[in-house]
């Protein structure tokens, strides 16, 4: 049980295709065992102490290309009220890069259609203003024509409860379920995955993947990384760098266009 034997063991695991996270767990177990042997007086020194922990792989979240996003946005049946709601959800996700919790937490008063700005309460109760485009404005306006009919059931339920609970200002959620209540994160996650399955064979496309698509497409079209950071509501630029990536072809193209000797 030595430093060289530990390194050899981890190297063998790597050659066999073990992930870095798996190697890190095995090394943690060996360190615990080494500490035990030292406490028992069997070892004088910890052979695992100088063996570095394998760096975790930075896995990029799945995202859709621009053409795939266009196809996805057209999937809901906008001749039906639920389809108009779902179209507005997909449009707002992609246009503003919102987190799932941020989108379902939106109230009517948070969306200004005349200025095309949405007020978002992000992590740590930090508020930010995010713009959206004309197609999103049109989709939200179309949904709002159905909004009143969805709240009818909720209003009837409220009348039946009068006198049984303290009256308080009711929330006015932007996106509603059948009963007129706020749409849940689980429901939105389900509907996004449903539409992706209808137009793509790709796996792992969740609401978060739409947020990642938003950031990636902005970066690919030349948006400043710090501007993307503000739009996403990240406290640190390093977080934004993890969300965004440019493929090798785009990097080479950017190099050839920008470098004076290219």
Protein Blocks (a to p, Z undefined) as FASTA:
>chain_A
ZZklmmmmmmmmmmnopafklmmmmmmmmmmmmmmmmmnomafbdfklmpccdddddddd
ddddfklmmmmmmmpcckbfklmmmmmmmmmmmmnopafklmmmpcfklpcfklopacdd
dehhiacdddddfklmmmmmmmmmmmmmmmmmmmmmmmmmgojaccddddddfbdcfkop
acdfklmmmmmmmmmmmmocbehiafklmmmmmmmmmmmnopafklmmmmnopabfklmm
mmpccdfklmmmmmmmmmmkZZ
